[in-house]
Amino acid sequence: MLSRLLLICAGATSLGLTAVPAKAVELQPGLWEMTSKTERAGVVKARPTKTRCITPEQVKAFVDRAPYEKTGTDQSCKSADLKQAGDKMSWRIQCTGKLPMETNASYTFDNPQHDTALFRTTVTIMGKTASSTLTVEGRRIGECPK
């Protein structure tokens, strides 16, 4: 159960529950392929490759996104330490409440058609702490289907 929760938490972070400072490297809209792997307790597991059509509006929203903050009944999450230097950016998301968790995220933009993201998540469940690392490589593979 703990490993499943780590995967869910890290996966949620990579799917948009992140904060991004303004003026990040402009990504090129189009069809993107996302290849990812998760590492927990020394075991690396490849995840299915996914494709996603990214529109110009989604690129702008990614670049312009304000710091992330979400409060629910059992959980409160907030981003902090937003940093950008050249082709790299990083931030931290800390969650308190029923499932205390912290994710340190970093992106490296090689060019407008390729990036690599790294999400290191630590979660505490029933007094036990566990960690996982999610690595996602994104590359533009063409135009979006019409």
DSSP file (Angstrom, degrees, kcal/mol; ACC not computed):
  #  RESIDUE AA STRUCTURE BP1 BP2  ACC     N-H-->O    O-->H-N    N-H-->O    O-->H-N    TCO  KAPPA ALPHA  PHI   PSI    X-CA   Y-CA   Z-CA
    1    1 A M     >        0   0    0      0, 0.0     4,-2.3     0, 0.0     5,-0.2   0.000 360.0 360.0 360.0 -42.2    0.0    0.0    0.0
    2    2 A L  H  >  +     0   0    0      1,-0.2     4,-2.2     2,-0.2     5,-0.2   0.917 360.0  48.9 -60.3 -44.7    2.8    2.4    0.9
    3    3 A S  H  > S+     0   0    0      1,-0.2     4,-2.1     2,-0.2    -1,-0.2   0.874 109.8  52.3 -65.8 -35.6    4.5    1.9   -2.5
    4    4 A R  H  > S+     0   0    0      2,-0.2     4,-2.4     1,-0.2    -1,-0.2   0.912 109.4  49.5 -65.2 -41.8    1.2    2.5   -4.3
    5    5 A L  H  X S+     0   0    0     -4,-2.3     4,-2.8     2,-0.2    -2,-0.2   0.895 109.4  52.1 -64.0 -40.0    0.7    5.7   -2.4
    6    6 A L  H  X S+     0   0    0     -4,-2.2     4,-2.8     2,-0.2     5,-0.3   0.924 110.4  48.3 -61.0 -43.5    4.2    6.9   -3.3
    7    7 A L  H  X S+     0   0    0     -4,-2.1     4,-2.7     1,-0.2    -2,-0.2   0.916 112.3  48.5 -63.6 -43.2    3.6    6.2   -7.0
    8    8 A I  H  X S+     0   0    0     -4,-2.4     4,-2.6     2,-0.2    -2,-0.2   0.924 113.2  47.6 -62.0 -45.1    0.3    8.1   -6.9
    9    9 A C  H  X S+     0   0    0     -4,-2.8     4,-1.7     2,-0.2    -2,-0.2   0.932 115.7  43.2 -63.8 -46.7    1.9   11.1   -5.1
   10   10 A A  H  X S+     0   0    0     -4,-2.8     4,-1.8     1,-0.2    -1,-0.2   0.905 115.0  50.7 -66.4 -40.6    4.8   11.2   -7.5
   11   11 A G  H  X S+     0   0    0     -4,-2.7     4,-1.0    -5,-0.3    -2,-0.2   0.896 107.1  53.3 -63.9 -40.7    2.6   10.7  -10.5
   12   12 A A  H  <>S+     0   0    0     -4,-2.6     5,-1.4     1,-0.2     3,-0.5   0.886 106.7  53.6 -61.7 -38.3    0.2   13.4   -9.4
   13   13 A T  H ><5S+     0   0    0     -4,-1.7     3,-1.2     1,-0.2    -1,-0.2   0.917 108.2  48.7 -63.0 -42.7    3.1   15.8   -9.2
   14   14 A S  H 3<5S+     0   0    0     -4,-1.8    -1,-0.2     1,-0.2    -2,-0.2   0.673 102.9  64.2 -73.3 -15.0    4.2   15.1  -12.7
   15   15 A L  T 3<5S-     0   0    0     -4,-1.0    -1,-0.2    -3,-0.5    -2,-0.2   0.252 132.1 -68.1 -95.7  13.7    0.7   15.5  -14.1
   16   16 A G  T < 5S+     0   0    0     -3,-1.2     2,-1.1    -4,-0.1    -3,-0.2   0.427  96.8 118.0 124.1  -3.0    0.3   19.2  -13.3
   17   17 A L      < +     0   0    0     -5,-1.4     2,-0.3    -4,-0.2    -3,-0.1  -0.222  61.6 102.4 -86.7  48.4    0.2   19.6   -9.5
   18   18 A T        -     0   0    0     -2,-1.1     2,-0.4    -4,-0.1    61,-0.0  -0.846  68.1-129.0-127.7 161.8    3.3   21.6   -9.7
   19   19 A A        -     0   0    0     -2,-0.3    47,-0.1    49,-0.1    61,-0.1  -0.922  21.5-167.3-112.6 140.5    4.2   25.2   -9.7
   20   20 A V        -     0   0    0     -2,-0.4     4,-0.1    46,-0.3    64,-0.1  -0.991  19.1-125.3-131.1 128.5    6.4   26.8  -12.3
   21   21 A P        -     0   0    0      0, 0.0     3,-0.5     0, 0.0    44,-0.2  -0.325  39.0 -95.2 -68.4 155.2    8.1   30.2  -12.2
   22   22 A A  S    S+     0   0    0      1,-0.2    42,-0.1    42,-0.2    41,-0.0  -0.198 102.5  36.1 -64.8 161.0    7.4   32.6  -15.1
   23   23 A K  S    S+     0   0    0      1,-0.2    -1,-0.2    40,-0.1     3,-0.1   0.792  76.1 159.7  65.5  32.7    9.7   32.9  -18.0
   24   24 A A        -     0   0    0     -3,-0.5    -1,-0.2    39,-0.3    63,-0.1  -0.328  58.9 -68.5 -71.5 166.2   10.6   29.2  -18.2
   25   25 A V        -     0   0    0     61,-0.2     2,-0.5     1,-0.1    -1,-0.2  -0.351  59.9-111.4 -56.0 133.2   12.0   27.9  -21.5
   26   26 A E        -     0   0    0     -3,-0.1     2,-0.2    83,-0.0    -1,-0.1  -0.575  30.6-147.2 -73.7 121.0    9.3   28.0  -24.0
   27   27 A L        -     0   0    0     -2,-0.5    86,-0.2    32,-0.1    36,-0.1  -0.612  18.7-114.6 -84.8 148.8    8.2   24.5  -25.0
   28   28 A Q        -     0   0    0     84,-2.8    26,-0.1    -2,-0.2    -1,-0.0  -0.723  29.6-123.6 -85.8 126.0    7.0   23.9  -28.5
   29   29 A P        +     0   0    0      0, 0.0     2,-0.3     0, 0.0    26,-0.2  -0.239  64.2  82.4 -61.2 157.6    3.4   22.9  -28.8
   30   30 A G  E    S-A   54   0A   0     24,-2.4    24,-3.1   113,-0.1     2,-0.6  -0.934  85.3 -25.5 143.4-164.2    2.6   19.6  -30.5
   31   31 A L  E     -AB  53 142A   0    111,-2.9   110,-3.4    -2,-0.3   111,-1.0  -0.750  61.4-167.7 -87.3 122.4    2.5   15.9  -29.8
   32   32 A W  E     -AB  52 140A   0     20,-3.0    20,-2.6    -2,-0.6     2,-0.5  -0.877  14.4-146.1-114.9 143.1    4.8   14.9  -27.0
   33   33 A E  E     -AB  51 139A   0    106,-2.9   106,-2.0    -2,-0.4     2,-0.6  -0.926  13.0-159.1-106.5 130.1    5.9   11.5  -25.8
   34   34 A M  E     -AB  50 138A   0     16,-3.7    16,-2.3    -2,-0.5     2,-0.5  -0.946   8.5-175.7-114.6 118.3    6.5   11.0  -22.1
   35   35 A T  E     + B   0 137A   0    102,-2.7   102,-3.3    -2,-0.6     2,-0.3  -0.943  14.9 174.3-111.4 131.6    8.7    8.1  -20.9
   36   36 A S  E     -AB  47 136A   0     11,-0.5    11,-2.7    -2,-0.5     2,-0.3  -0.941  19.5-170.7-140.4 159.5    9.0    7.6  -17.2
   37   37 A K  E     -AB  46 135A   0     98,-1.9    98,-2.6    -2,-0.3     2,-0.4  -0.989  12.9-146.4-145.7 150.4   10.4    5.3  -14.6
   38   38 A T  E     -AB  45 134A   0      7,-2.7     7,-3.1    -2,-0.3     2,-0.5  -0.940   6.5-161.2-118.8 139.3    9.9    5.1  -10.8
   39   39 A E  E     +AB  44 133A   0     94,-2.5    94,-2.1    -2,-0.4     2,-0.4  -0.986  16.7 164.8-122.5 125.7   12.5    4.0   -8.3
   40   40 A R  E >  S-AB  43 132A   0      3,-2.2     3,-2.5    -2,-0.5    92,-0.1  -0.994  70.9 -11.2-138.8 130.6   11.6    2.8   -4.8
   41   41 A A  T 3  S-     0   0    0     90,-0.5     3,-0.1    -2,-0.4    -1,-0.1   0.849 129.5 -53.1  50.2  39.8   13.8    1.0   -2.3
   42   42 A G  T 3  S+     0   0    0      1,-0.2     2,-0.6     0, 0.0    -1,-0.3   0.440 112.2 119.6  80.9  -1.2   16.4    0.4   -5.0
   43   43 A V  E <   -A   40   0A   0     -3,-2.5    -3,-2.2     2,-0.0     2,-0.5  -0.876  49.0-156.4-102.9 124.1   13.9   -1.1   -7.5
   44   44 A V  E     -A   39   0A   0     -2,-0.6     2,-0.5    -5,-0.2    -5,-0.2  -0.847  10.6-174.8-101.4 131.4   13.5    0.7  -10.8
   45   45 A K  E     -A   38   0A   0     -7,-3.1    -7,-2.7    -2,-0.5     2,-0.2  -0.980  18.4-138.3-130.2 121.4   10.2    0.1  -12.7
   46   46 A A  E     -A   37   0A   0     -2,-0.5    -9,-0.3    -9,-0.2     3,-0.0  -0.517  19.9-147.3 -72.7 143.4    9.5    1.5  -16.2
   47   47 A R  E     -A   36   0A   0    -11,-2.7   -11,-0.5    -2,-0.2     3,-0.1  -0.754  33.4 -79.4-107.8 158.7    6.1    2.9  -16.6
   48   48 A P  E     -     0   0A   0      0, 0.0     2,-0.2     0, 0.0    -1,-0.1  -0.282  48.5-113.9 -58.8 138.9    4.1    2.8  -19.9
   49   49 A T  E     -     0   0A   0    -14,-0.1     2,-0.3    -3,-0.0   -14,-0.2  -0.535  37.6-165.0 -71.8 138.2    5.1    5.5  -22.4
   50   50 A K  E     -A   34   0A   0    -16,-2.3   -16,-3.7    -2,-0.2     2,-0.4  -0.907  12.0-146.1-125.3 152.9    2.3    8.0  -23.0
   51   51 A T  E     -A   33   0A   0     -2,-0.3     2,-0.3   -18,-0.2   -18,-0.2  -0.902  16.2-175.6-115.7 151.7    1.7   10.6  -25.7
   52   52 A R  E     -A   32   0A   0    -20,-2.6   -20,-3.0    -2,-0.4     2,-0.6  -0.987  24.4-132.3-148.5 132.6    0.0   13.9  -25.1
   53   53 A C  E     -A   31   0A   0     -2,-0.3     2,-0.6   -22,-0.2   -22,-0.2  -0.773  24.6-161.7 -84.6 122.2   -1.1   16.7  -27.4
   54   54 A I  E     -A   30   0A   0    -24,-3.1   -24,-2.4    -2,-0.6    90,-0.1  -0.933   5.8-154.1-111.1 119.0    0.1   20.0  -25.9
   55   55 A T     >  -     0   0    0     -2,-0.6     4,-2.1   -26,-0.2     5,-0.2  -0.391  30.3-108.1 -86.0 163.5   -1.6   23.1  -27.3
   56   56 A P  H  > S+     0   0    0      0, 0.0     4,-2.2     0, 0.0     5,-0.1   0.870 122.2  55.0 -57.3 -35.9   -0.1   26.7  -27.4
   57   57 A E  H  > S+     0   0    0      1,-0.2     4,-2.4     2,-0.2     5,-0.1   0.885 106.6  49.7 -65.7 -38.4   -2.5   27.6  -24.6
   58   58 A Q  H  > S+     0   0    0      2,-0.2     4,-2.2     1,-0.2    -1,-0.2   0.871 108.8  52.8 -68.5 -36.4   -1.2   24.7  -22.4
   59   59 A V  H  X S+     0   0    0     -4,-2.1     4,-2.2     2,-0.2    -2,-0.2   0.943 111.2  46.9 -61.5 -46.7    2.4   25.9  -23.0
   60   60 A K  H  X S+     0   0    0     -4,-2.2     4,-2.8     1,-0.2    -2,-0.2   0.917 111.5  50.3 -62.6 -43.3    1.5   29.4  -21.9
   61   61 A A  H  X S+     0   0    0     -4,-2.4     4,-0.9     1,-0.2    -1,-0.2   0.882 109.9  51.6 -62.6 -37.9   -0.4   28.1  -18.8
   62   62 A F  H  < S+     0   0    0     -4,-2.2     3,-0.4     1,-0.2    -1,-0.2   0.923 115.0  41.5 -62.8 -45.4    2.6   26.0  -17.9
   63   63 A V  H  < S+     0   0    0     -4,-2.2   -39,-0.3     1,-0.2    -2,-0.2   0.869 120.3  42.3 -71.3 -37.5    5.0   28.9  -18.1
   64   64 A D  H  < S+     0   0    0     -4,-2.8    -1,-0.2    -5,-0.2    -2,-0.2   0.449  81.3 135.3 -90.9  -0.7    2.7   31.4  -16.4
   65   65 A R     <  -     0   0    0     -4,-0.9   -45,-0.2    -3,-0.4     3,-0.1  -0.168  48.9-134.8 -57.1 138.0    1.4   29.2  -13.6
   66   66 A A        -     0   0    0      1,-0.2   -46,-0.3   -47,-0.1    -1,-0.1  -0.393  45.4 -64.9 -82.6 166.7    1.4   30.8  -10.2
   67   67 A P        -     0   0    0      0, 0.0     2,-0.3     0, 0.0    -1,-0.2  -0.235  61.6-111.0 -53.6 142.2    2.7   29.0   -7.1
   68   68 A Y        +     0   0    0     -3,-0.1    11,-2.7   -51,-0.1     2,-0.3  -0.569  43.8 162.7 -82.1 134.9    0.6   25.9   -6.3
   69   69 A E  E     +C   78   0A   0     -2,-0.3     2,-0.4     9,-0.2     9,-0.2  -0.942   4.1 168.8-152.0 131.4   -1.6   25.8   -3.2
   70   70 A K  E     -C   77   0A   0      7,-2.8     7,-3.5    -2,-0.3     2,-0.5  -0.982   9.9-171.0-146.6 131.6   -4.4   23.4   -2.4
   71   71 A T  E     +C   76   0A   0     -2,-0.4     5,-0.3     5,-0.2     2,-0.2  -0.988  14.6 165.3-125.2 129.1   -6.3   22.8    0.8
   72   72 A G        -     0   0    0      3,-3.8    -2,-0.0    -2,-0.5     0, 0.0  -0.574  53.1 -80.6-125.4-169.3   -8.8   20.0    1.3
   73   73 A T  S    S+     0   0    0     -2,-0.2     3,-0.1     1,-0.2    -1,-0.0   0.918 126.0  14.8 -62.6 -46.0  -10.5   18.3    4.1
   74   74 A D  S    S+     0   0    0      1,-0.1    24,-3.2    23,-0.1    25,-0.4   0.424 125.8  48.1-110.3  -1.1   -7.6   16.0    5.1
   75   75 A Q  E     - D   0  97A   0     22,-0.2    -3,-3.8    23,-0.1     2,-0.4  -0.994  48.7-169.3-147.9 144.8   -4.7   17.6    3.3
   76   76 A S  E     -CD  71  96A   0     20,-2.3    20,-2.8    -2,-0.3     2,-0.4  -0.981  15.5-176.4-135.2 123.6   -3.0   21.0    2.6
   77   77 A C  E     +CD  70  95A   0     -7,-3.5    -7,-2.8    -2,-0.4     2,-0.3  -0.935   4.8 172.8-124.8 145.2   -0.3   21.4    0.0
   78   78 A K  E     -CD  69  94A   0     16,-2.0    16,-2.7    -2,-0.4    -9,-0.2  -0.994  24.0-130.7-150.8 140.1    1.8   24.4   -0.9
   79   79 A S  E     + D   0  93A   0    -11,-2.7     2,-0.3    -2,-0.3    14,-0.2  -0.604  31.2 166.5 -91.1 156.2    4.7   25.0   -3.2
   80   80 A A  E     + D   0  92A   0     12,-2.6    12,-2.4    -2,-0.2   -61,-0.1  -0.944  45.2  44.4-155.0 171.2    7.9   26.9   -2.2
   81   81 A D  E     -     0   0A   0     -2,-0.3     2,-0.4    10,-0.2    -1,-0.1   0.862  63.4-173.0  55.9  44.4   11.4   27.6   -3.2
   82   82 A L  E     +     0   0A   0      9,-0.1     2,-0.4    -3,-0.1     9,-0.2  -0.549  10.8 172.7 -69.3 125.8   10.7   28.3   -6.8
   83   83 A K  E     - D   0  90A   0      7,-2.7     7,-2.4    -2,-0.4     2,-0.4  -0.992  17.5-176.6-138.4 144.3   14.0   28.8   -8.6
   84   84 A Q  E     + D   0  89A   0     -2,-0.4     2,-0.3     5,-0.2     5,-0.2  -0.990   7.2 168.1-140.4 134.3   15.1   29.2  -12.2
   85   85 A A  E >   - D   0  88A   0      3,-2.6     3,-1.8    -2,-0.4     2,-0.2  -0.888  63.9 -55.0-144.9 111.0   18.5   29.4  -13.7
   86   86 A G  T 3  S-     0   0    0     -2,-0.3   -61,-0.2     1,-0.3    -1,-0.0  -0.393 124.0  -8.1  61.3-121.1   19.1   29.1  -17.4
   87   87 A D  T 3  S+     0   0    0     -2,-0.2    22,-3.1   -63,-0.1     2,-0.4   0.200 123.6  79.5 -95.3  16.3   17.6   25.9  -18.7
   88   88 A K  E <   +DE  85 108A   0     -3,-1.8    -3,-2.6    20,-0.2     2,-0.3  -0.931  48.9 173.4-124.6 146.5   16.8   24.5  -15.2
   89   89 A M  E     +DE  84 107A   0     18,-2.0    18,-2.9    -2,-0.4     2,-0.3  -0.990   4.5 177.9-147.0 154.4   14.0   25.2  -12.7
   90   90 A S  E     +DE  83 106A   0     -7,-2.4    -7,-2.7    -2,-0.3     2,-0.3  -0.968   5.5 166.3-150.6 162.2   13.1   23.6   -9.4
   91   91 A W  E     - E   0 105A   0     14,-2.0    14,-2.7    -2,-0.3     2,-0.4  -0.957  25.4-123.8-165.0 174.5   10.6   23.9   -6.6
   92   92 A R  E     -DE  80 104A   0    -12,-2.4   -12,-2.6    -2,-0.3     2,-0.5  -0.983  10.4-158.3-131.3 141.1    9.3   22.0   -3.6
   93   93 A I  E     -DE  79 103A   0     10,-2.8    10,-2.8    -2,-0.4     2,-0.5  -0.989  11.7-169.0-119.3 126.1    5.7   21.0   -2.7
   94   94 A Q  E     -DE  78 102A   0    -16,-2.7   -16,-2.0    -2,-0.5     2,-0.4  -0.960   0.3-167.4-118.8 130.4    5.0   20.3    0.9
   95   95 A C  E     -DE  77 101A   0      6,-3.5     6,-2.0    -2,-0.5     2,-0.3  -0.946   3.8-173.7-118.1 136.6    1.8   18.6    2.1
   96   96 A T  E     +D   76   0A   0    -20,-2.8   -20,-2.3    -2,-0.4     2,-0.4  -0.841  43.7  52.5-121.7 162.0    0.6   18.5    5.7
   97   97 A G  E    S-D   75   0A   0     -2,-0.3   -22,-0.2   -22,-0.2   -23,-0.1  -0.926 108.4  -3.9 119.8-142.3   -2.4   16.7    7.2
   98   98 A K  S    S+     0   0    0    -24,-3.2    -1,-0.2    -2,-0.4   -23,-0.1   0.825 139.4  31.8 -61.1 -35.2   -3.5   13.0    6.9
   99   99 A L  S    S-     0   0    0    -25,-0.4    -1,-0.3    -3,-0.2    26,-0.1  -0.725  81.3-157.3-126.3  80.6   -0.7   12.1    4.5
  100  100 A P        +     0   0    0      0, 0.0    24,-2.4     0, 0.0     2,-0.3  -0.367  28.7 158.4 -60.6 131.4    2.4   14.3    5.2
  101  101 A M  E     -EF  95 123A   0     -6,-2.0    -6,-3.5    22,-0.2     2,-0.4  -0.996  29.4-160.7-155.7 150.1    4.6   14.4    2.1
  102  102 A E  E     -EF  94 122A   0     20,-2.5    20,-2.7    -2,-0.3     2,-0.5  -0.997   6.7-167.8-136.7 134.4    7.2   16.5    0.4
  103  103 A T  E     -EF  93 121A   0    -10,-2.8   -10,-2.8    -2,-0.4     2,-0.6  -0.986   6.7-160.9-121.9 128.0    8.2   16.5   -3.3
  104  104 A N  E     -EF  92 120A   0     16,-2.6    16,-2.7    -2,-0.5     2,-0.4  -0.949  20.9-170.8-104.3 120.1   11.3   18.1   -4.6
  105  105 A A  E     +EF  91 119A   0    -14,-2.7   -14,-2.0    -2,-0.6     2,-0.3  -0.869  11.3 177.4-116.8 144.2   10.9   18.7   -8.4
  106  106 A S  E     -EF  90 118A   0     12,-2.0    12,-2.6    -2,-0.4     2,-0.4  -0.997   9.1-162.7-144.7 144.1   13.4   19.8  -11.0
  107  107 A Y  E     -EF  89 117A   0    -18,-2.9   -18,-2.0    -2,-0.3     2,-0.4  -0.954   2.4-164.4-121.8 142.7   13.1   20.3  -14.8
  108  108 A T  E     -EF  88 116A   0      8,-2.4     8,-2.2    -2,-0.4     2,-0.8  -0.994   8.7-157.6-124.0 123.2   16.0   20.5  -17.3
  109  109 A F  E     + F   0 115A   0    -22,-3.1     6,-0.2    -2,-0.4   -83,-0.0  -0.877  12.7 179.6-103.0 106.2   15.0   21.9  -20.7
  110  110 A D  E    S-     0   0A   0      4,-1.1    -1,-0.2    -2,-0.8     5,-0.2   0.884  72.1 -33.4 -71.4 -38.5   17.5   20.8  -23.3
  111  111 A N  E >  S- F   0 114A   0      3,-1.4     3,-1.8   -24,-0.1    -1,-0.3  -0.932  78.9 -75.0-167.1 176.8   15.7   22.7  -26.0
  112  112 A P  T 3  S+     0   0    0      0, 0.0   -84,-2.8     0, 0.0     3,-0.1   0.593 129.7  47.4 -63.9  -7.4   12.0   23.5  -26.9
  113  113 A Q  T 3  S+     0   0    0      1,-0.2    27,-2.4   -86,-0.2     2,-0.3   0.276 111.8  45.4-116.0  10.1   11.5   19.9  -28.0
  114  114 A H  E <   +FG 111 139A   0     -3,-1.8    -3,-1.4    25,-0.2    -4,-1.1  -0.964  54.0 161.0-156.1 135.1   13.0   18.0  -25.1
  115  115 A D  E     -FG 109 138A   0     23,-2.4    23,-2.7    -2,-0.3     2,-0.4  -0.979  21.5-148.5-147.1 161.4   12.9   18.1  -21.3
  116  116 A T  E     -FG 108 137A   0     -8,-2.2    -8,-2.4    -2,-0.3     2,-0.4  -1.000  14.1-166.0-132.1 131.5   13.7   15.9  -18.3
  117  117 A A  E     -FG 107 136A   0     19,-3.2    19,-2.6    -2,-0.4     2,-0.4  -0.919   3.1-165.0-119.0 144.8   11.8   16.1  -15.0
  118  118 A L  E     -FG 106 135A   0    -12,-2.6   -12,-2.0    -2,-0.4     2,-0.5  -0.995   3.4-173.1-131.6 125.1   12.8   14.6  -11.7
  119  119 A F  E     -FG 105 134A   0     15,-2.8    15,-2.7    -2,-0.4     2,-0.6  -0.964   2.7-170.0-122.6 113.9   10.4   14.3   -8.7
  120  120 A R  E     -FG 104 133A   0    -16,-2.7   -16,-2.6    -2,-0.5     2,-0.4  -0.916  13.8-172.6-105.1 115.5   11.8   13.0   -5.4
  121  121 A T  E     -FG 103 132A   0     11,-2.6    11,-2.3    -2,-0.6     2,-0.4  -0.907  13.6-172.2-116.2 134.8    8.9   12.3   -3.0
  122  122 A T  E     -FG 102 131A   0    -20,-2.7   -20,-2.5    -2,-0.4     2,-0.4  -0.993  12.4-179.4-122.2 130.2    9.1   11.4    0.7
  123  123 A V  E     -FG 101 130A   0      7,-2.6     7,-2.5    -2,-0.4     2,-0.5  -0.965  18.7-147.0-132.1 146.1    5.9   10.4    2.5
  124  124 A T  E     + G   0 129A   0    -24,-2.4     2,-0.4    -2,-0.4     5,-0.2  -0.962  20.3 174.3-116.5 121.8    5.1    9.4    6.0
  125  125 A I  E >  S- G   0 128A   0      3,-2.9     3,-2.2    -2,-0.5   -26,-0.1  -0.992  70.8 -15.8-129.9 124.9    2.4    6.8    6.7
  126  126 A M  T 3  S-     0   0    0     -2,-0.4    -1,-0.1     1,-0.3     3,-0.1   0.870 129.6 -51.2  49.7  43.3    1.7    5.4   10.1
  127  127 A G  T 3  S+     0   0    0      1,-0.2     2,-0.4    -3,-0.0    -1,-0.3   0.408 116.2 112.8  80.2  -2.6    5.0    6.7   11.4
  128  128 A K  E <   - G   0 125A   0     -3,-2.2    -3,-2.9     2,-0.0     2,-0.4  -0.867  54.6-148.6-106.8 137.6    7.0    5.1    8.6
  129  129 A T  E     + G   0 124A   0     -2,-0.4     2,-0.3    -5,-0.2    -5,-0.2  -0.869  18.5 175.6-106.2 135.8    8.8    7.2    6.0
  130  130 A A  E     - G   0 123A   0     -7,-2.5    -7,-2.6    -2,-0.4     2,-0.3  -0.960  11.5-154.0-136.0 154.3    9.3    6.1    2.4
  131  131 A S  E     + G   0 122A   0     -2,-0.3   -90,-0.5    -9,-0.2     2,-0.3  -0.917  10.3 179.6-128.9 153.6   10.8    7.7   -0.6
  132  132 A S  E     -BG  40 121A   0    -11,-2.3   -11,-2.6    -2,-0.3     2,-0.4  -0.981  15.7-146.5-146.3 158.0   10.5    7.4   -4.4
  133  133 A T  E     -BG  39 120A   0    -94,-2.1   -94,-2.5    -2,-0.3     2,-0.5  -0.996   9.0-165.5-127.7 127.8   11.9    9.0   -7.4
  134  134 A L  E     -BG  38 119A   0    -15,-2.7   -15,-2.8    -2,-0.4     2,-0.5  -0.962   4.4-167.9-112.1 124.8   10.0    9.6  -10.6
  135  135 A T  E     -BG  37 118A   0    -98,-2.6   -98,-1.9    -2,-0.5     2,-0.5  -0.960   5.0-174.1-113.3 128.2   12.0   10.5  -13.8
  136  136 A V  E     -BG  36 117A   0    -19,-2.6   -19,-3.2    -2,-0.5     2,-0.5  -0.985   7.5-165.4-126.0 125.0   10.0   11.7  -16.8
  137  137 A E  E     -BG  35 116A   0   -102,-3.3  -102,-2.7    -2,-0.5     2,-0.4  -0.947  10.4-167.5-109.3 125.0   11.6   12.4  -20.2
  138  138 A G  E     +BG  34 115A   0    -23,-2.7   -23,-2.4    -2,-0.5     2,-0.4  -0.917   9.8 172.2-114.1 137.1    9.5   14.4  -22.6
  139  139 A R  E     -BG  33 114A   0   -106,-2.0  -106,-2.9    -2,-0.4     2,-0.3  -0.995  33.4-119.8-144.5 139.1   10.2   14.8  -26.3
  140  140 A R  E     +B   32   0A   0    -27,-2.4  -108,-0.3    -2,-0.4     3,-0.1  -0.597  27.5 179.1 -76.0 131.0    8.2   16.4  -29.0
  141  141 A I  E     -     0   0A   0   -110,-3.4     2,-0.3    -2,-0.3  -109,-0.2   0.416  53.3 -63.6-115.7  -0.5    7.5   13.8  -31.8
  142  142 A G  E    S-B   31   0A   0   -111,-1.0  -111,-2.9     3,-0.0    -1,-0.3  -0.982  74.6 -27.4 154.1-163.2    5.4   15.8  -34.2
  143  143 A E        -     0   0    0     -2,-0.3  -113,-0.1  -113,-0.3     3,-0.1  -0.501  66.6 -99.1 -83.3 154.9    2.2   17.8  -34.8
  144  144 A C        -     0   0    0     -2,-0.2    -1,-0.1   -90,-0.1  -113,-0.0  -0.463  44.5-102.9 -69.3 143.9   -1.0   16.9  -32.9
  145  145 A P              0   0    0      0, 0.0    -1,-0.1     0, 0.0  -115,-0.0  -0.371 360.0 360.0 -64.5 148.9   -3.5   14.8  -34.8
  146  146 A K              0   0    0     -3,-0.1    -2,-0.0    -2,-0.0     0, 0.0   0.429 360.0 360.0 -98.0 360.0   -6.4   16.8  -36.2
